[in-house]
């Protein structure tokens, strides 16, 4: 979330709301437009409660998607380093080739998929996932350790693919269009109804505080939902590939410590060379 832009939007909404209410106040009768203030306040309470319930449901739905994407990114990175360890137990030269392709898979997540998600695009698949499957087809495990590692690799592949699916699906937006429209319409109704409480007999400061706080609450609520619905958009709090970057660094350090010489068939961004 861009904090400066968000603050400007909230400030603009507050200024417009205060200006409109003070303008309406000039033509409002004493005691507001309602003859029975208690009855009008009861109707306003129903509107506000309905908006609050809908807002809570949408925020929960959006945060669940955000948290699933964050957990998926962490699980995917963990599966990559675990598969790298499992690859060392497979027969050579396939183990070295699988290790290099796993590194390229992680680099592609950071250098190719993440920028696409940030731009609002949904990657179809990671090309190195297909290459890993092709390489594995040539592996013929013979010893008991190799057979166990082969079976473990298949399980870890399934876990990695599921984690990647959790990460990618959140980038497409989880809130349906009709639900989003209903939320905006309800917020507009609450704001519109509040203007009928304009009272020419009440002080300008009190009226401005009422309009400003209501506008700030509505604006910030909608901005939070927009942020949670697009977790990869650039800004504060957005999801970043920090877990995969950390795993790639750990793989590099472990390879040097163990004396492994892995040929990596891609550049730093995960593109084939």
C-alpha positions as CSV (number, residue, x, y, z in Angstrom):
1,X,0.0,0.0,0.0
2,X,1.3,3.4,-1.0
3,X,1.0,5.3,2.3
4,X,1.3,8.8,0.8
5,X,-1.3,8.1,-1.9
6,X,-3.6,6.5,0.7
7,X,-3.2,9.5,3.0
8,X,-4.0,11.9,0.1
9,X,-7.1,9.9,-0.8
10,X,-8.4,9.9,2.8
11,X,-7.6,13.6,3.2
12,X,-9.4,14.4,-0.1
13,X,-12.4,12.4,1.0
14,X,-12.5,14.2,4.3
15,X,-12.2,17.6,2.7
16,X,-14.9,16.9,0.1
17,X,-17.2,15.5,2.8
18,X,-16.8,18.5,5.1
19,X,-17.2,20.9,2.2
20,X,-20.4,19.2,1.0
21,X,-21.9,19.1,4.5
22,X,-21.2,22.7,5.2
23,X,-22.7,23.6,1.9
24,X,-25.8,21.6,2.7
25,X,-25.9,23.1,6.2
26,X,-26.5,26.6,4.7
27,X,-29.9,25.4,3.4
28,X,-30.7,23.0,6.2
29,X,-33.5,23.9,8.7
30,X,-32.8,24.0,12.4
31,X,-32.5,20.5,13.9
32,X,-31.6,18.8,10.5
33,X,-33.9,17.8,7.6
34,X,-35.7,15.2,9.8
35,X,-38.7,16.2,11.9
36,X,-38.1,13.2,14.2
37,X,-34.3,12.9,14.9
38,X,-34.6,9.7,16.9
39,X,-36.4,7.8,14.2
40,X,-33.9,9.0,11.6
41,X,-31.0,8.0,13.9
42,X,-32.6,4.6,14.2
43,X,-32.7,4.2,10.4
44,X,-29.1,5.4,10.1
45,X,-28.1,2.9,12.7
46,X,-29.6,0.1,10.6
47,X,-27.7,1.3,7.5
48,X,-24.4,1.6,9.5
49,X,-24.8,-1.8,11.0
50,X,-25.5,-3.4,7.7
51,X,-22.4,-1.7,6.2
52,X,-20.3,-2.8,9.2
53,X,-21.4,-6.5,8.9
54,X,-20.7,-6.5,5.2
55,X,-17.4,-4.8,5.7
56,X,-16.3,-7.3,8.3
57,X,-17.2,-10.2,6.0
58,X,-15.3,-8.7,3.1
59,X,-12.2,-7.9,5.2
60,X,-12.2,-11.4,6.6
61,X,-12.4,-12.8,3.1
62,X,-9.7,-10.6,1.7
63,X,-7.4,-11.2,4.7
64,X,-7.8,-14.9,4.4
65,X,-6.7,-14.7,0.8
66,X,-3.7,-12.5,1.8
67,X,-2.7,-14.8,4.5
68,X,-3.0,-17.9,2.2
69,X,-0.7,-16.2,-0.3
70,X,1.8,-15.4,2.3
71,X,1.8,-18.9,3.7
72,X,2.0,-20.4,0.2
73,X,5.1,-18.3,-0.6
74,X,6.8,-19.5,2.6
75,X,5.8,-23.1,2.1
76,X,7.0,-23.0,-1.6
77,X,10.4,-21.7,-0.5
78,X,10.7,-24.4,2.2
79,X,9.8,-27.1,-0.3
80,X,12.5,-25.9,-2.7
81,X,15.3,-26.2,-0.2
82,X,14.0,-29.6,1.0
83,X,13.9,-30.9,-2.6
84,X,17.4,-29.6,-3.0
85,X,18.5,-31.8,-0.1
86,X,16.5,-34.8,-1.5
87,X,18.2,-34.3,-4.9
88,X,21.6,-35.1,-3.4
89,X,20.4,-38.6,-2.6
90,X,19.3,-39.4,-6.1
91,X,21.6,-41.1,-8.7
92,X,24.1,-38.9,-10.6
93,X,24.2,-37.1,-13.0
94,X,20.4,-36.5,-12.5
95,X,20.9,-35.2,-9.0
96,X,23.2,-32.4,-10.2
97,X,20.9,-31.5,-13.0
98,X,17.9,-31.4,-10.7
99,X,19.8,-29.3,-8.2
100,X,20.6,-26.7,-10.9
101,X,17.0,-26.6,-12.2
102,X,15.7,-26.2,-8.6
103,X,17.8,-23.1,-8.3
104,X,16.5,-21.8,-11.6
105,X,13.0,-22.5,-10.3
106,X,13.6,-20.3,-7.3
107,X,15.2,-17.6,-9.4
108,X,12.2,-17.6,-11.8
109,X,9.8,-17.1,-8.9
110,X,11.8,-14.1,-7.8
111,X,12.8,-12.6,-11.1
112,X,9.9,-13.6,-13.5
113,X,6.7,-14.5,-11.6
114,X,6.8,-11.9,-8.8
115,X,7.1,-8.9,-11.2
116,X,4.2,-10.4,-13.3
117,X,2.1,-10.7,-10.1
118,X,2.9,-7.2,-9.1
119,X,1.8,-6.0,-12.6
120,X,-1.6,-7.7,-12.1
121,X,-0.8,-10.7,-14.4
122,X,-1.3,-14.3,-13.4
123,X,1.6,-16.6,-14.5
124,X,0.4,-19.8,-16.1
125,X,3.2,-22.0,-14.9
126,X,6.9,-22.0,-13.9
127,X,8.8,-23.3,-16.9
128,X,11.4,-24.9,-14.6
129,X,8.7,-27.0,-13.0
130,X,8.2,-28.8,-16.4
131,X,11.9,-29.2,-16.8
132,X,12.2,-30.8,-13.4
133,X,9.6,-33.3,-14.3
134,X,11.3,-34.1,-17.6
135,X,14.6,-34.6,-15.8
136,X,13.0,-36.8,-13.2
137,X,11.6,-39.1,-15.9
138,X,15.2,-40.2,-16.7
139,X,16.0,-41.2,-13.1
140,X,16.1,-44.9,-12.3
141,X,16.6,-45.4,-8.6
142,X,18.4,-48.7,-7.7
143,X,19.4,-48.6,-4.1
144,X,17.0,-48.4,-1.2
145,X,18.2,-44.9,-0.4
146,X,17.6,-43.8,-3.9
147,X,14.2,-45.3,-4.0
148,X,13.2,-43.6,-0.8
149,X,14.6,-40.3,-2.1
150,X,12.6,-40.7,-5.3
151,X,9.3,-41.2,-3.5
152,X,10.1,-38.3,-1.2
153,X,10.8,-36.1,-4.2
154,X,7.4,-36.8,-5.6
155,X,5.7,-35.9,-2.4
156,X,7.7,-32.7,-2.1
157,X,6.8,-31.8,-5.7
158,X,3.1,-32.1,-4.9
159,X,3.5,-29.9,-1.8
160,X,5.5,-27.3,-3.8
161,X,2.9,-27.2,-6.6
162,X,0.1,-26.8,-4.1
163,X,2.0,-24.0,-2.3
164,X,2.6,-22.2,-5.6
165,X,-1.1,-22.5,-6.4
166,X,-1.9,-20.8,-3.1
167,X,0.5,-18.0,-3.8
168,X,-0.5,-17.3,-7.4
169,X,-4.3,-17.6,-6.9
170,X,-4.3,-14.7,-4.4
171,X,-2.9,-12.3,-7.0
172,X,-6.1,-12.5,-9.1
173,X,-8.4,-10.9,-6.5
174,X,-10.6,-12.9,-4.3
175,X,-13.6,-10.4,-3.8
176,X,-16.3,-11.0,-6.5
177,X,-17.4,-8.0,-8.5
178,X,-21.0,-8.0,-7.2
179,X,-19.8,-8.1,-3.6
180,X,-17.5,-5.2,-4.3
181,X,-20.3,-3.3,-5.9
182,X,-22.6,-3.9,-3.0
183,X,-19.9,-2.7,-0.6
184,X,-19.4,0.6,-2.4
185,X,-23.1,1.2,-2.8
186,X,-23.7,0.6,0.9
187,X,-20.8,3.0,1.8
188,X,-22.3,5.6,-0.5
189,X,-25.8,5.2,1.1
190,X,-24.3,5.7,4.6
191,X,-22.4,8.8,3.5
192,X,-25.5,10.2,1.6
193,X,-27.8,9.6,4.5
194,X,-25.5,11.4,6.9
195,X,-25.8,14.7,4.9
196,X,-29.5,14.9,6.0
197,X,-28.3,15.4,9.6
198,X,-26.9,18.8,8.6
199,X,-28.2,21.3,11.1
200,X,-27.9,25.1,10.6
201,X,-28.4,25.6,14.3
202,X,-25.3,23.6,15.2
203,X,-21.7,24.9,15.1
204,X,-19.6,24.4,12.0
205,X,-16.9,22.6,13.9
206,X,-19.2,19.9,15.3
207,X,-20.7,19.4,11.8
208,X,-17.2,19.2,10.2
209,X,-16.1,16.6,12.8
210,X,-19.1,14.4,12.1
211,X,-18.6,14.6,8.3
212,X,-14.8,14.2,8.5
213,X,-14.7,11.2,10.8
214,X,-17.3,9.4,8.8
215,X,-15.5,10.0,5.5
216,X,-12.2,9.0,6.9
217,X,-13.7,5.7,8.3
218,X,-15.3,4.9,4.9
219,X,-12.2,5.7,2.9
220,X,-9.8,3.8,5.1
221,X,-12.0,0.8,5.1
222,X,-12.2,0.6,1.3
223,X,-8.5,1.3,1.0
224,X,-7.7,-1.6,3.3
225,X,-9.9,-4.0,1.3
226,X,-8.3,-2.8,-1.9
227,X,-4.9,-3.5,-0.5
228,X,-5.8,-7.0,0.8
229,X,-7.4,-7.9,-2.5
230,X,-4.2,-7.0,-4.4
231,X,-1.4,-8.3,-2.1
232,X,1.4,-8.0,-4.7
233,X,0.8,-4.3,-5.5
234,X,3.9,-2.2,-4.8
235,X,3.9,-0.4,-1.5
236,X,4.1,-0.9,2.3
237,X,2.9,-4.3,3.4
238,X,2.8,-5.9,0.0
239,X,4.0,-9.5,-0.3
240,X,7.7,-9.9,-1.4
241,X,9.8,-12.9,-2.4
242,X,11.9,-12.6,0.7
243,X,11.4,-16.3,1.7
244,X,12.6,-17.6,-1.7
245,X,15.5,-15.1,-1.8
246,X,16.6,-16.4,1.7
247,X,16.3,-20.0,0.5
248,X,18.4,-19.4,-2.6
249,X,21.1,-17.8,-0.4
250,X,21.0,-20.8,1.9
251,X,21.3,-23.2,-1.0
252,X,24.3,-21.3,-2.3
253,X,26.0,-21.3,1.2
254,X,25.2,-25.0,1.7
255,X,26.6,-25.9,-1.7
256,X,29.9,-24.1,-1.0
257,X,30.1,-25.8,2.5
258,X,29.5,-29.3,1.1
259,X,31.8,-28.8,-1.9
260,X,28.9,-29.2,-4.4
261,X,29.5,-27.8,-7.9
262,X,26.1,-27.3,-9.4
263,X,25.7,-26.2,-13.0
264,X,22.9,-23.6,-13.1
265,X,21.3,-23.4,-16.5
266,X,19.8,-19.9,-16.1
267,X,20.7,-16.3,-15.4
268,X,20.1,-14.5,-12.2
269,X,16.4,-13.8,-13.1
270,X,15.7,-17.5,-13.8
271,X,15.7,-17.2,-17.6
272,X,17.3,-20.2,-19.5
273,X,20.8,-19.6,-20.9
